[in-house]
Amino acid sequence: MKYLVLIFGDTDTTWTGSSEDVATIRALTELKHELAASGELVSSEGLDFPSAGKVVQIRDGVRVVTDGPFGEAKEQIAGFFMIDTADERAQEIAGQVAAVVGDRVELRGTLLSAP
């Protein structure tokens, strides 16, 4: 089954290039390579900051595009790993990601997946 491991981050945090930031990116990249080698990785990406995003809606049949940021949340999705593995293993991988980022992650199964 495919699962999405969602990584959260502060909306106002910017990449500082600190040794902690670099270590986290290196550890996530290493995990990405391990999951790719095992055949469990479908995709993994870091996301741009919410303020760089867009909200796209259809209103009265017309596409309306507005700039971010979104909502009043202090945290937004900062990145993800999409994995294809068994449930117990998905929980193990989510735990590895949580340990690397030093915070909680959300693990969600997918309902509709392209072949």
N, C-alpha and C positions, 0 to 999 in steps of 0.2 A: 504494500500500500504506500501511496505517496503522502508525505507529511511536510508541513512548512514549520520551520523553527524560526520564530519571529524575534528579532533582537530589538530592544527599545533603547532610546537615547534621549537626552535632554534636548528640547527644541532650540535652546539658545546656545548650545555647546558648539564650538567650532573646532576644527582640527588644529591643534597647536603644534604638532610635531614633537611633543614631549616624549621622553623615553618611555613613559607609560603607554602613550598612544601607539608608538612604534612597536612596542612589545605585544600589545593586544592585536594589532594588525598582522604581525608576524605569526602569532599563535593561531589566529583564525585562518590565515593562508595555509599554514601547515595542516590544520584540520581539514581544510578544503581539499588539499592534495591527497591526504589519507583516504577521505571518503570517495574521491574520484578513483583512486587506485583500487578500492574495494568494490567499486561499481555501485555504491549507494548514493552518490551525489547526482542529482538531476541538474541543479543550478544553485548558484550562490552569488549574492551581490550585496554591496553596501549601497545605501540610498542617499541621494542628495538631500540637503536640508529642506524641511517643509516650506520655508520661505521661497525656495526656488521652484516649488511645485505649482500645479494648476488644478483647479476644480472644474470639471467638465459636466455640464447638465444639459438636458433637453427641456426647454420651457416653451409650451405652445408650438411644438414642432421645430423650434429653432435651437441650435446649439449655442450655449452660453458658456464662455470660458472666463474664469476669474483667477487672479493670482492667489497663492497661499499667503500667509500661513493658515493652517486649518485649526479650528476649534480653540478652546482655551486650555487644552491639556498641557501639562509640563513635559510629558513624554510623548514621543512619536516613534513610529517604526523607523529604525535606523538601518536595518539590513535583514537578510534572511538566508537560510539554507533550505533548499527543497531537496528532500531525500526520499529514496524509494527503498523501504526496508520493513521488517516486521515491527509490530507495536513495541515490544520490549526493547529492541535495539534502538528504535526511534527515541524512546525515553532516555536511553543511555547517551545517545548523541546529543540530545537537548541538554542533558546534564553537563556534558563536556563543554558545550557552547556557553552555558550559564557560568561555568567555572572560569572560562577565559575572559568573559566580559565583566565578571564580578557582580552580576545582577541576575534577576530572573529573566527567563525567556518564555515565550508561549509556544506550545506545541499543538498544531492543528492538523487533523487529517483532511485530505481533499475529497470532494464529492464527485467532481467531474474532471477527469484528466484526459488529455489528448493522448492517443496511442503513441 
